[in-house]
Amino acid sequence: MENIFKLNNINLNYNLNGNNIRVLKNINFEIKKNERVAIIGESGSGKTSLLMLMSGLEKPTTGSIFFQNQDFSKITEDQKTEIRKQKIGLVFQQFYLIPNYTALENVMFPMQINEINDEEEKATSILADFGLGHRTNNLPSELSGGEQQRVAIARAISFNPKVILADEPTGNLDRKNTELVSSLLLDYSKKKKISLVLVTHNSNLAKKCDKVIRLFDGQVKN
């Protein structure tokens, strides 16, 4: 099966007050098309840094990251931006919704950027699938935390990306909303044949994925 990501010998170092901090060490793995993958590990093990590298928002110190056989180290920042715009849906623990846009407008936004037709109809349909059909005209400030996260996921999915990268998407949610948001992410990505890479502390959520990558002290542990 086709790879969506391939990481070869990834190392990430930071210089902090003259000290060289090794964040990620010799990371190697592949993620297949349509695969749902959980990245787990203790706080400080490098999970979020790994996701930032995979999104092209950070650069590794050494090693190569391939997205659909494109080497991120061989393309420009503008080209990476285009890839994110068209092919990578990002979901964060903080929702990062546009505050003066309604739920509907937030979900429509990436479709408008990508010039997708019938964006209002499609965004309305996704919000209805996410149990938010009655919230389309509400601003983020008028939504609960669980509702805001569902809007954020709907936005990430709306333009049919090749992959969703989600960093602790249930980290700020109560148990009920954690279950709801987890199911939506897993079920909708499977339904739409979108690969999913999920950083999580939630072991139950990780077990529902096709594969689990465990990080310990910046290294992949089998």
C-alpha positions in Angstrom: 0.0 0.0 0.0 1.1 3.5 -0.8 2.9 5.5 1.9 1.5 8.8 3.0 4.5 9.5 5.3 8.0 8.0 5.5 10.5 9.2 8.1 14.1 8.3 7.7 16.6 8.7 10.6 15.0 11.9 11.9 16.9 13.8 14.6 15.8 17.0 16.2 18.1 19.1 18.4 17.5 22.4 20.1 20.2 24.7 21.5 19.0 26.0 24.9 21.4 28.4 26.7 24.4 26.8 25.0 23.2 23.3 25.8 22.3 20.9 23.0 19.0 19.2 23.8 18.2 16.1 21.8 14.4 16.0 21.3 14.1 13.2 18.7 16.6 10.5 18.1 16.9 8.3 15.0 13.1 8.2 14.2 12.1 5.8 11.5 8.6 4.8 10.5 6.1 4.7 7.7 2.4 5.6 7.6 0.3 4.0 4.9 -2.5 5.6 3.0 -5.9 5.4 4.9 -4.1 4.2 8.0 -5.1 5.5 11.5 -2.0 5.9 13.7 -1.7 6.9 17.4 1.5 8.4 18.7 1.7 7.9 22.4 4.3 8.6 25.2 4.9 10.6 28.3 4.9 14.4 28.4 8.2 15.6 27.0 8.8 12.5 24.9 8.7 14.5 21.6 5.2 13.7 20.4 4.2 17.3 19.5 7.6 18.0 18.0 7.2 15.0 15.8 3.8 16.2 14.6 5.2 19.6 13.8 7.9 18.1 11.7 5.4 16.0 9.8 3.3 19.1 9.1 6.4 20.9 7.7 6.1 23.6 10.3 9.5 22.6 11.7 12.6 21.2 10.2 14.6 18.2 11.5 18.2 18.7 12.4 19.1 15.6 10.3 17.1 13.0 8.3 14.3 13.1 5.7 10.5 13.3 5.9 8.7 12.2 2.8 5.0 13.2 2.3 3.5 11.3 -0.7 7.1 10.7 -1.9 8.0 14.4 -1.7 11.0 15.2 0.4 10.2 18.1 2.7 13.9 19.1 2.8 14.0 19.5 -1.0 11.0 21.9 -1.4 10.5 25.5 -0.5 8.5 26.9 2.4 5.9 28.2 -0.1 5.6 24.6 -1.5 5.1 23.3 2.0 2.4 25.9 2.7 0.6 24.7 -0.5 0.8 21.1 0.7 -0.7 22.0 4.0 -3.4 24.1 2.4 -4.5 21.3 0.0 -3.5 18.0 1.6 -3.0 18.3 5.4 -5.8 18.9 7.9 -4.5 20.1 11.3 -6.3 19.7 14.6 -4.9 21.1 17.9 -5.8 20.8 21.6 -6.5 24.6 21.4 -9.2 25.0 18.8 -7.9 28.0 16.8 -11.3 28.8 15.4 -11.6 32.3 13.7 -13.5 34.1 16.5 -15.6 36.4 14.3 -16.6 33.6 12.0 -19.7 31.4 12.6 -19.3 27.6 12.9 -20.4 27.4 9.3 -17.9 30.0 8.1 -15.1 28.4 9.9 -15.8 25.1 8.2 -16.2 26.8 4.8 -13.0 28.7 5.1 -10.5 26.0 3.9 -12.9 25.0 1.1 -13.0 28.6 -0.1 -9.2 28.8 -0.1 -9.1 25.6 -2.2 -11.9 26.9 -4.5 -14.1 23.9 -3.8 -17.6 24.3 -5.2 -20.8 24.2 -3.1 -18.9 25.0 0.0 -21.8 26.1 2.0 -23.9 23.0 1.3 -20.9 20.7 2.0 -20.0 22.5 5.3 -23.6 22.4 6.4 -23.7 18.7 5.7 -20.5 18.0 7.7 -21.7 20.0 10.7 -25.0 18.1 10.6 -23.0 14.8 10.6 -21.1 16.1 13.6 -24.3 16.9 15.5 -24.0 20.6 15.0 -26.7 21.3 12.5 -28.4 23.6 15.0 -25.1 25.5 15.6 -24.2 26.7 12.1 -24.7 30.4 12.8 -23.1 30.4 16.3 -19.8 32.1 16.9 -17.1 30.1 18.7 -17.6 32.1 21.9 -21.2 30.7 21.9 -20.1 27.1 21.7 -19.0 24.7 24.4 -15.5 23.3 24.3 -16.7 20.0 22.9 -18.7 21.8 20.2 -15.7 24.0 19.3 -13.5 20.9 18.9 -16.0 19.3 16.7 -16.1 22.4 14.5 -12.3 22.4 14.4 -12.3 18.7 13.2 -15.1 19.5 10.7 -12.9 22.3 9.3 -9.9 20.0 9.1 -11.9 17.4 7.2 -14.0 19.7 5.0 -11.6 20.0 2.1 -10.8 16.2 1.9 -7.2 16.3 2.8 -4.9 13.3 2.4 -4.1 13.2 6.1 -5.2 14.7 9.4 -2.6 15.5 12.0 -4.2 15.8 15.4 -2.4 16.9 18.5 -4.2 15.9 21.7 -7.6 16.7 20.2 -9.4 15.4 23.3 -7.0 16.9 25.8 -9.3 19.7 27.0 -12.5 17.7 26.9 -14.6 15.9 29.5 -15.2 12.2 29.2 -18.5 12.4 27.2 -17.0 14.8 24.6 -13.8 12.8 24.5 -15.8 9.7 23.4 -17.8 11.7 20.9 -14.8 13.6 19.3 -12.7 10.4 19.2 -15.5 8.5 17.4 -16.0 11.3 14.9 -12.3 11.5 14.1 -11.9 7.8 13.6 -15.1 7.1 11.8 -15.1 10.1 9.5 -11.5 9.6 8.5 -12.2 6.0 7.7 -15.4 6.9 5.8 -13.6 9.6 3.7 -10.4 7.5 3.3 -8.3 10.1 5.0 -5.1 9.0 6.9 -5.1 10.0 10.5 -2.1 10.6 12.8 -3.1 11.2 16.3 -1.0 12.3 19.3 -2.8 11.3 22.4 -2.5 10.4 26.1 -5.8 8.5 25.8 -4.9 4.7 25.8 -8.5 3.8 24.9 -8.4 6.0 21.8 -5.0 4.7 20.8 -6.3 1.1 20.9 -8.9 2.0 18.3 -6.2 3.0 15.8 -4.7 0.6 13.2 -1.2 1.2 14.6 0.4 2.7 17.7 3.9 4.4 17.7 5.3 4.7 21.2 7.8 7.4 22.0 10.1 7.3 25.0 12.8 9.9 25.6 12.7 10.9 21.9 13.0 7.4 20.5 10.5 5.0 19.0 10.0 2.0 21.3 8.5 -1.2 20.0 
